[in-house]
Every structure is written in C-alpha cells, then in structure tokens.
Amino acid sequence: MVSFREVPVTDDTAHMLLTEYFASRAESFPVSMGTYHTAFPDPALFTPPRGVFVVVSDQAADVGCGGIRLLTHGAGVTRFEIKHLWVQPGSRGTGLGRALLDELEARARAFGASEVVLDTNLALEAAGGLYRSSGYGEIAPYNDNPNATHWFAKNLTTELE
C-alpha cells in the first residue's frame, strides 16, 4: 500500500531521503556540465500555504520524496514548482514516481495552483518520460538552475474542464 505524509524538510526522514537524492544526482551528473550543485530546500518555502514536502512510503518503508513551492501568484496565474521528486532505485518502475507526481499536483491544486512547473536534466531520461507522459510540455527556462537542461510546465486548469 502506498501512503504519503507531509513532513517538514528538516525532518530526519526528509533529510535522509534528500541526502540520498543529492548523492544519486551528483554520481550520475554529466561530466560535461561540471559539478552538481546541492541546495537543501529552504523550510519556509515548503510550509503551507506556500508549499509542502511529502514522503512516500510503500509497505511501511520510506522510499521517496518530493515537494511543491509557490513561485508566483497574480495576473490570473498561480504557479507552483515541483522540487526534488525522487524514488529510491529499488522502488523505481513500480508506479511510485507517477503516484508521487500526481500527489504533488493534487496538493498544488488544493493551494490554488493553476500551473505547475519543474526543471530536470537531460541525463534523467526516465524522469523526462514521466513528465511528458503526465501532460507536461517543455517551456523556456524559468530559473537559472545550473543543474537543469530542460524545463516543463503543466496547466492544471485545463484538466478540470
């Protein structure tokens, strides 16, 4: 059974999963891009109603994490960003990544998001495939993340029509 629980990014479990995530990213980061830049999330940005951080569990083991944070609100658009979506290697291919993405989108909607965005790296082929198959389209860069090579967005209001 899959379950999700909201935790502060300073929680021990969140910190452990984020540390694994950053280590995994650094290990697989393309040499041509230089060094992977690690930045633990600012707790204030992942606290309701500005955002939330979620841990996903499968069969009582914590196996992944991800969060959302408010980027912009105004001019008819409320944009949240999905950050640090990650599932441990042993749990990949089981649908947990898609379930976590769906959960984060639902939480963004609950906060009033009309759009979600995210960035990723070309080396993360499975992640790019997940985003494309979940209705995300590539957009121009919306940030200056040195780790990113691709940026995506999904309109959450058209899904409700």
N, CA, C and O of each residue as an XYZ file, in Angstrom:
644
protein
N       0.839     -1.177      0.000
C       0.000      0.000      0.000
C       0.890      1.249      0.000
O       1.855      1.335      0.760
N       0.558      2.199     -0.849
C       1.304      3.444     -0.963
C       0.658      4.488     -0.061
O      -0.564      4.632     -0.038
N       1.488      5.210      0.678
C       0.961      6.292      1.507
C       1.880      7.506      1.386
O       3.070      7.388      1.091
N       1.291      8.666      1.623
C       2.016      9.930      1.561
C       1.832     10.637      2.886
O       0.743     10.635      3.460
N       2.906     11.243      3.368
C       2.764     12.051      4.572
C       3.572     13.320      4.430
O       4.694     13.330      3.923
N       2.967     14.373      4.890
C       3.588     15.681      4.865
C       4.554     15.785      6.031
O       4.205     15.475      7.170
N       5.776     16.227      5.738
C       6.794     16.400      6.779
C       7.542     17.696      6.524
O       7.610     18.156      5.384
N       8.102     18.290      7.563
C       8.992     19.436      7.335
C      10.255     18.956      6.615
O      10.679     17.817      6.809
N      10.855     19.806      5.795
C      12.085     19.394      5.106
C      13.227     19.180      6.092
O      14.250     18.594      5.737
N      13.062     19.643      7.309
C      14.069     19.430      8.349
C      13.887     18.112      9.098
O      14.718     17.755      9.932
N      12.806     17.387      8.807
C      12.534     16.091      9.425
C      13.672     15.119      9.107
O      14.252     15.186      8.024
N      13.993     14.224     10.030
C      15.088     13.266      9.828
C      14.892     12.421      8.573
O      15.842     12.196      7.822
N      13.667     11.952      8.341
C      13.400     11.123      7.160
C      13.565     11.937      5.893
O      14.180     11.473      4.933
N      13.026     13.142      5.879
C      13.174     14.007      4.710
C      14.653     14.276      4.439
O      15.105     14.218      3.296
N      15.389     14.567      5.486
C      16.817     14.856      5.329
C      17.565     13.640      4.780
O      18.429     13.781      3.914
N      17.236     12.445      5.282
C      17.875     11.226      4.799
C      17.580     11.009      3.312
O      18.489     10.727      2.531
N      16.300     11.143      2.924
C      15.928     10.925      1.526
C      16.543     11.992      0.617
O      17.005     11.678     -0.480
N      16.551     13.235      1.062
C      17.172     14.294      0.262
C      18.681     14.071      0.120
O      19.247     14.333     -0.942
N      19.323     13.598      1.164
C      20.755     13.300      1.092
C      21.012     12.195      0.073
O      21.956     12.286     -0.713
N      20.178     11.148      0.078
C      20.298     10.074     -0.918
C      20.070     10.627     -2.321
O      20.804     10.302     -3.254
N      19.046     11.464     -2.459
C      18.723     12.068     -3.757
C      19.916     12.860     -4.281
O      20.337     12.668     -5.422
N      20.465     13.753     -3.448
C      21.574     14.584     -3.893
C      22.806     13.738     -4.230
O      23.504     14.033     -5.200
N      23.076     12.711     -3.458
C      24.218     11.830     -3.741
C      24.020     11.104     -5.068
O      24.954     10.973     -5.858
N      22.800     10.636     -5.305
C      22.484      9.948     -6.546
C      22.642     10.880     -7.744
O      23.192     10.493     -8.775
N      22.157     12.106     -7.597
C      22.267     13.094     -8.683
C      23.730     13.450     -8.952
O      24.149     13.547    -10.106
N      24.498     13.642     -7.891
C      25.909     14.001     -8.065
C      26.661     12.879     -8.774
O      27.521     13.133     -9.618
N      26.333     11.641     -8.426
C      27.007     10.482     -9.020
C      26.710     10.346    -10.507
O      27.587      9.955    -11.278
N      25.480     10.665    -10.922
C      25.084     10.483    -12.320
C      25.121     11.774    -13.133
O      24.746     11.777    -14.306
N      25.567     12.863    -12.527
C      25.563     14.155    -13.207
C      26.549     14.143    -14.366
O      27.683     13.693    -14.203
N      26.135     14.632    -15.543
C      27.027     14.625    -16.711
C      28.323     15.406    -16.460
O      28.288     16.565    -16.045
N      29.437     14.772    -16.710
C      30.746     15.383    -16.505
C      30.857     16.680    -17.312
O      31.488     17.641    -16.871
N      30.243     16.698    -18.487
C      30.329     17.876    -19.357
C      29.695     19.118    -18.743
O      29.971     20.236    -19.179
N      28.838     18.929    -17.719
C      28.173     20.060    -17.077
C      28.909     20.541    -15.835
O      28.487     21.505    -15.196
N      29.994     19.882    -15.493
C      30.749     20.300    -14.314
C      30.283     19.582    -13.066
O      30.002     18.384    -13.100
N      30.200     20.308    -11.966
C      29.851     19.740    -10.671
C      28.379     19.942    -10.369
O      27.822     21.009    -10.631
N      27.760     18.929     -9.825
C      26.358     19.038     -9.403
C      26.280     19.968     -8.199
O      27.057     19.830     -7.255
N      25.350     20.907     -8.229
C      25.174     21.870     -7.142
C      24.053     21.406     -6.220
O      22.906     21.271     -6.645
N      24.389     21.166     -4.964
C      23.420     20.711     -3.967
C      22.905     21.904     -3.170
O      23.673     22.748     -2.709
N      21.581     21.947     -3.022
C      20.977     23.008     -2.205
C      19.776     22.421     -1.468
O      18.733     22.162     -2.069
N      19.932     22.216     -0.172
C      18.801     21.712      0.605
C      17.689     22.753      0.591
O      17.959     23.953      0.626
N      16.445     22.298      0.539
C      15.314     23.220      0.453
C      15.197     24.128      1.674
O      15.476     23.721      2.801
N      14.781     25.356      1.425
C      14.502     26.318      2.484
C      13.187     25.904      3.151
O      12.150     25.896      2.488
N      13.201     25.562      4.434
C      11.983     25.104      5.111
C      10.807     26.072      4.988
O       9.659     25.634      4.912
N      11.072     27.368      4.967
C       9.983     28.348      4.878
C       9.222     28.248      3.565
O       8.040     28.587      3.510
N       9.882     27.786      2.506
C       9.227     27.684      1.195
C       8.389     26.421      1.046
O       7.591     26.307      0.115
N       8.567     25.478      1.957
C       7.844     24.208      1.882
C       6.922     24.034      3.083
O       6.724     22.925      3.577
N       6.360     25.155      3.543
C       5.429     25.168      4.660
C       4.109     25.749      4.162
O       4.103     26.821      3.556
N       2.983     25.058      4.405
C       1.682     25.561      3.934
C       1.421     26.983      4.421
O       1.793     27.327      5.542
N       0.797     27.798      3.610
C       0.242     27.512      2.272
C       1.211     27.806      1.128
O       0.819     27.747     -0.037
N       2.470     28.121      1.442
C       3.463     28.416      0.403
C       3.997     27.151     -0.269
O       4.546     27.211     -1.369
N       3.835     26.018      0.393
C       4.337     24.782     -0.163
C       4.205     23.645      0.822
O       3.650     23.798      1.909
N       4.727     22.500      0.420
C       4.655     21.309      1.257
C       5.729     20.329      0.788
O       6.111     20.322     -0.382
N       6.208     19.508      1.713
C       7.160     18.451      1.385
C       6.524     17.128      1.800
O       5.945     17.020      2.881
N       6.638     16.124      0.932
C       5.938     14.857      1.122
C       6.929     13.699      1.049
O       7.841     13.694      0.223
N       6.731     12.718      1.929
C       7.473     11.458      1.887
C       6.489     10.385      1.437
O       5.357     10.328      1.916
N       6.927      9.538      0.517
C       6.101      8.426      0.045
C       6.640      7.134      0.645
O       7.846      6.888      0.676
N       5.704      6.319      1.119
C       6.050      5.026      1.716
C       5.339      3.917      0.959
O       4.222      4.086      0.471
N       6.004      2.798      0.875
C       5.427      1.607      0.258
C       5.682      0.439      1.208
O       6.833      0.101      1.488
N       4.618     -0.170      1.696
C       4.758     -1.293      2.623
C       5.513     -0.874      3.890
O       6.314     -1.644      4.420
N       5.261      0.322      4.363
C       5.810      0.871      5.611
C       7.264      1.329      5.531
O       7.829      1.737      6.546
N       7.883      1.271      4.351
C       9.242      1.781      4.181
C       9.181      3.106      3.431
O       8.453      3.234      2.446
N       9.937      4.079      3.892
C      10.007      5.368      3.212
C      10.931      5.220      2.007
O      12.104      4.878      2.156
N      10.397      5.479      0.810
C      11.148      5.194     -0.411
C      11.270      6.374     -1.367
O      11.890      6.241     -2.422
N      10.700      7.514     -1.026
C      10.807      8.642     -1.939
C      10.303      9.923     -1.317
O       9.762      9.938     -0.211
N      10.496     11.003     -2.064
C      10.091     12.309     -1.551
C       9.878     13.284     -2.697
O      10.221     13.012     -3.848
N       9.315     14.402     -2.354
C       9.137     15.488     -3.304
C       8.398     16.623     -2.640
O       7.780     16.451     -1.589
N       8.463     17.770     -3.252
C       7.792     18.922     -2.677
C       7.260     19.859     -3.728
O       7.573     19.742     -4.913
N       6.441     20.802     -3.268
C       5.964     21.893     -4.104
C       6.185     23.193     -3.346
O       6.147     23.238     -2.117
N       6.418     24.252     -4.124
C       6.547     25.570     -3.515
C       5.972     26.620     -4.455
O       6.050     26.488     -5.676
N       5.402     27.647     -3.878
C       4.811     28.744     -4.631
C       5.906     29.557     -5.296
O       6.886     29.947     -4.662
N       5.720     29.809     -6.606
C       6.652     30.677     -7.317
C       6.036     32.047     -7.571
O       6.638     33.075     -7.258
N       4.834     32.056     -8.139
C       4.182     33.328     -8.459
C       2.687     33.222     -8.221
O       2.081     32.157     -8.332
N       2.122     34.373     -7.889
C       0.679     34.471     -7.710
C       0.254     35.852     -8.191
O       0.667     36.873     -7.641
N      -0.566     35.862     -9.212
C      -1.038     37.132     -9.741
C      -1.268     37.049    -11.225
O      -0.849     36.096    -11.883
N      -1.943     38.062    -11.754
C      -2.244     38.134    -13.189
C      -2.947     36.872    -13.681
O      -2.728     36.423    -14.806
N      -3.788     36.311    -12.827
C      -4.570     35.148    -13.230
C      -3.840     33.821    -13.197
O      -4.404     32.799    -13.585
N      -2.597     33.816    -12.741
C      -1.805     32.575    -12.699
C      -1.231     32.386    -11.301
O      -0.625     33.291    -10.727
N      -1.435     31.202    -10.778
C      -0.768     30.805     -9.545
C       0.117     29.621     -9.897
O      -0.374     28.531    -10.191
N       1.411     29.841     -9.864
C       2.386     28.851    -10.326
C       3.136     28.266     -9.133
O       3.720     28.984     -8.321
N       3.098     26.936     -9.059
C       3.888     26.204     -8.077
C       4.972     25.427     -8.811
O       4.798     25.032     -9.964
N       6.084     25.214     -8.131
C       7.182     24.431     -8.689
C       7.294     23.108     -7.949
O       7.231     23.063     -6.721
N       7.462     22.030     -8.710
C       7.715     20.710     -8.142
C       9.227     20.559     -7.994
O       9.982     20.788     -8.939
N       9.658     20.170     -6.787
C      11.082     20.064     -6.486
C      11.417     18.711     -5.866
O      10.625     18.140     -5.116
N      12.587     18.222     -6.189
C      13.194     17.064     -5.524
C      12.313     15.806     -5.574
O      12.278     15.038     -4.613
N      11.611     15.598     -6.680
C      10.821     14.374     -6.846
C      11.820     13.233     -7.050
O      12.585     13.219     -8.013
N      11.790     12.277     -6.113
C      12.777     11.215     -6.152
C      12.228      9.946     -5.518
O      11.544      9.986     -4.496
N      12.542      8.823     -6.146
C      12.201      7.499     -5.627
C      13.484      6.679     -5.596
O      14.254      6.687     -6.557
N      13.713      5.976     -4.498
C      14.922      5.153     -4.374
C      14.994      4.147     -5.518
O      13.960      3.662     -5.978
N      16.201      3.827     -5.983
C      16.365      2.923     -7.127
C      15.606      1.602     -7.000
O      15.041      1.135     -7.989
N      15.574      0.993     -5.831
C      14.898     -0.291     -5.658
C      13.387     -0.230     -5.794
O      12.729     -1.265     -5.907
N      12.830      0.980     -5.785
C      11.373      1.140     -5.899
C      10.953      1.751     -7.227
O       9.769      2.010     -7.443
N      11.893      1.978     -8.100
C      11.566      2.547     -9.410
C      10.903      1.502    -10.296
O      11.117      0.300    -10.135
N      10.108      1.976    -11.218
C       9.411      1.079    -12.139
C       8.163      0.462    -11.551
O       7.563     -0.421    -12.164
N       7.758      0.911    -10.370
C       6.580      0.348     -9.695
C       5.380      1.290     -9.740
O       4.311      0.955     -9.229
N       5.547      2.463    -10.347
C       4.471      3.442    -10.400
C       4.505      4.462     -9.277
O       3.664      5.360     -9.223
N       5.483      4.326     -8.370
C       5.556      5.268     -7.246
C       5.913      6.682     -7.690
O       5.413      7.648     -7.113
N       6.756      6.824     -8.690
C       7.107      8.152     -9.187
C       5.881      8.872     -9.729
O       5.662     10.047     -9.433
N       5.082      8.163    -10.524
C       3.854      8.759    -11.074
C       2.865      9.060     -9.951
O       2.221     10.109     -9.957
N       2.741      8.157     -8.998
C       1.827      8.393     -7.873
C       2.263      9.621     -7.069
O       1.428     10.419     -6.643
N       3.571      9.764     -6.866
C       4.085     10.924     -6.138
C       3.847     12.202     -6.933
O       3.447     13.215     -6.360
N       4.084     12.172     -8.231
C       3.826     13.332     -9.075
C       2.347     13.722     -9.010
O       2.024     14.902     -8.875
N       1.458     12.747     -9.103
C       0.013     13.006     -9.000
C      -0.334     13.630     -7.646
O      -1.137     14.560     -7.572
N       0.272     13.118     -6.589
C       0.015     13.642     -5.240
C       0.472     15.096     -5.125
O      -0.232     15.925     -4.549
N       1.636     15.402     -5.666
C       2.142     16.767     -5.600
C       1.265     17.717     -6.426
O       1.014     18.849     -6.010
N       0.804     17.262     -7.584
C      -0.114     18.079     -8.386
C      -1.413     18.334     -7.622
O      -1.920     19.456     -7.621
N      -1.949     17.310     -6.979
C      -3.190     17.461     -6.207
C      -3.005     18.457     -5.069
O      -3.894     19.265     -4.802
N      -1.875     18.405     -4.407
C      -1.611     19.353     -3.317
C      -1.448     20.776     -3.856
O      -1.882     21.736     -3.219
N      -0.826     20.909     -5.023
C      -0.703     22.237     -5.639
C      -2.088     22.787     -5.984
O      -2.372     23.958     -5.733
N      -2.943     21.949     -6.556
C      -4.331     22.364     -6.846
C      -5.041     22.818     -5.576
O      -5.747     23.826     -5.581
N      -4.853     22.076     -4.494
C      -5.501     22.416     -3.225
C      -5.049     23.779     -2.707
O      -5.792     24.441     -1.984
N      -3.845     24.203     -3.067
C      -3.336     25.525     -2.698
C      -3.746     26.593     -3.710
O      -3.398     27.764     -3.551
N      -4.485     26.195     -4.749
C      -4.962     27.153     -5.743
C      -4.102     27.279     -6.980
O      -4.259     28.239     -7.735
N      -3.195     26.341     -7.215
C      -2.321     26.420     -8.387
C      -3.105     26.254     -9.675
O      -3.973     25.389     -9.785
N      -2.786     27.093    -10.645
C      -3.329     26.926    -11.988
C      -2.294     26.280    -12.910
O      -2.621     25.797    -13.994
N      -1.033     26.284    -12.451
C       0.054     25.735    -13.249
C       1.144     25.197    -12.322
O       1.394     25.745    -11.249
N       1.783     24.118    -12.758
C       2.968     23.621    -12.077
C       4.108     23.589    -13.087
O       3.907     23.334    -14.274
N       5.303     23.853    -12.586
C       6.497     23.814    -13.415
C       7.552     22.983    -12.701
O       7.462     22.736    -11.498
N       8.545     22.561    -13.457
C       9.672     21.830    -12.882
C      10.832     21.897    -13.843
O      10.663     22.180    -15.029
N      12.009     21.635    -13.318
C      13.183     21.536    -14.183
C      13.822     20.175    -13.965
O      13.644     19.547    -12.922
N      14.563     19.734    -14.960
C      15.229     18.439    -14.888
C      16.474     18.485    -15.767
O      16.779     19.506    -16.383
N      17.170     17.387    -15.813
C      18.390     17.274    -16.587
C      18.210     16.202    -17.649
O      17.584     15.171    -17.400
N      18.751     16.441    -18.816
C      18.659     15.504    -19.933
C      19.093     14.090    -19.544
O      18.563     13.112    -20.072
N      20.048     13.978    -18.627
C      20.546     12.663    -18.207
C      19.476     11.850    -17.485
O      19.587     10.627    -17.396
N      18.452     12.508    -16.971
C      17.373     11.806    -16.260
C      16.271     11.447    -17.251
O      15.178     12.013    -17.210
N      16.564     10.508    -18.133
C      15.652     10.143    -19.214
C      14.310      9.630    -18.703
O      13.266      9.998    -19.243
N      14.317      8.799    -17.686
C      13.058      8.262    -17.157
C      12.189      9.384    -16.589
O      10.969      9.375    -16.753
N      12.817     10.339    -15.929
C      12.060     11.473    -15.377
C      11.425     12.280    -16.503
O      10.248     12.630    -16.430
N      12.196     12.575    -17.539
C      11.644     13.301    -18.684
C      10.481     12.565    -19.306
O       9.482     13.180    -19.679
N      10.599     11.246    -19.422
C       9.498     10.437    -19.955
C       8.271     10.490    -19.069
O       7.147     10.577    -19.564
N       8.478     10.436    -17.755
C       7.370     10.536    -16.810
C       6.650     11.869    -16.974
O       5.421     11.907    -17.039
N       7.404     12.955    -17.041
C       6.777     14.271    -17.154
C       6.007     14.405    -18.468
O       4.870     14.877    -18.475
N       6.612     13.998    -19.563
C       5.924     14.094    -20.865
C       4.651     13.247    -20.878
O       3.614     13.702    -21.361
N       4.719     12.031    -20.356
C       3.542     11.154    -20.373
C       2.479     11.589    -19.367
O       1.355     11.088    -19.394
N       2.829     12.516    -18.483
C       1.883     13.041    -17.489
C       1.307     14.389    -17.909
O       0.650     15.059    -17.113
N       1.552     14.789    -19.160
C       0.941     16.007    -19.682
C       1.781     17.261    -19.583
O       1.270     18.360    -19.802
N       3.060     17.127    -19.258
C       3.937     18.289    -19.187
C       4.513     18.583    -20.564
O       4.827     17.674    -21.332
N       4.644     19.865    -20.859
C       5.270     20.293    -22.100
C       6.510     21.105    -21.798
O       6.586     21.788    -20.777
N       7.480     21.026    -22.691
C       8.710     21.793    -22.487
C       8.437     23.280    -22.661
O       7.656     23.693    -23.518
N       9.104     24.072    -21.823
C       8.975     25.523    -21.850
C      10.371     26.142    -21.819
O      11.370     25.453    -21.611
N      10.417     27.454    -22.031
C      11.675     28.186    -21.895
C      12.100     28.151    -20.427
O      11.252     28.029    -19.543
N      13.384     28.255    -20.161
C      13.845     28.261    -18.766
C      13.146     29.351    -17.943
O      13.022     30.493    -18.385
N      12.699     28.986    -16.761
C      12.055     29.938    -15.849
C      12.953     30.228    -14.644
O      12.600     31.039    -13.787
N      14.109     29.567    -14.577
C      15.050     29.808    -13.486
C      16.474     29.638    -14.019
O      16.674     29.337    -15.196
N      17.440     29.831    -13.154
C      18.836     29.696    -13.574
C      19.519     28.518    -12.878
O      20.705     28.582    -12.552
N      18.759     27.443    -12.654
C      19.296     26.253    -12.000
C      20.462     25.696    -12.822
O      20.258     25.275    -13.961
N      21.678     25.684    -12.269
C      22.831     25.204    -13.033
C      22.793     23.701    -13.309
O      23.550     23.213    -14.148
N      21.931     22.964    -12.621
C      21.820     21.523    -12.830
C      20.831     21.169    -13.943
O      20.822     20.035    -14.422
N      20.011     22.113    -14.352
C      18.913     21.834    -15.286
C      19.318     22.045    -16.737
O      20.120     22.917    -17.071
N      18.722     21.201    -17.592
C      18.858     21.368    -19.040
C      17.495     21.457    -19.708
O      17.402     21.881    -20.860
N      16.431     21.062    -19.002
C      15.074     21.084    -19.548
C      14.095     21.605    -18.499
O      14.225     21.324    -17.307
N      13.111     22.373    -18.975
C      12.092     22.951    -18.105
C      10.728     22.557    -18.653
O      10.517     22.546    -19.866
N       9.798     22.231    -17.749
C       8.475     21.744    -18.134
C       7.386     22.492    -17.377
O       7.620     23.034    -16.297
N       6.180     22.512    -17.969
C       5.005     23.101    -17.314
C       3.786     22.262    -17.632
O       3.717     21.572    -18.649
N       2.819     22.347    -16.715
C       1.531     21.687    -16.916
C       0.441     22.624    -16.405
O       0.499     23.113    -15.277
N      -0.543     22.860    -17.248
C      -1.682     23.692    -16.884
C      -2.649     22.815    -16.111
O      -3.135     21.812    -16.633
N      -2.928     23.182    -14.880
C      -3.831     22.378    -14.048
C      -5.295     22.745    -14.238
O      -6.174     21.985    -13.831
N      -5.578     23.895    -14.846
C      -6.978     24.305    -15.014
C      -7.632     23.602    -16.183
O      -8.836     23.348    -16.138
N      -6.891     23.279    -17.227
C      -7.495     22.612    -18.390
C      -7.881     21.185    -18.074
O      -8.780     20.632    -18.709
N      -7.214     20.576    -17.097
C      -7.558     19.201    -16.709
C      -8.939     19.124    -16.051
O      -9.596     18.083    -16.092
N      -9.373     20.238    -15.443
C     -10.628     20.234    -14.709
C     -11.823     20.525    -15.609
O     -12.968     20.319    -15.206
N     -11.564     21.003    -16.830
C     -12.668     21.360    -17.725
C     -13.262     20.141    -18.399
O     -14.201     20.266    -19.185
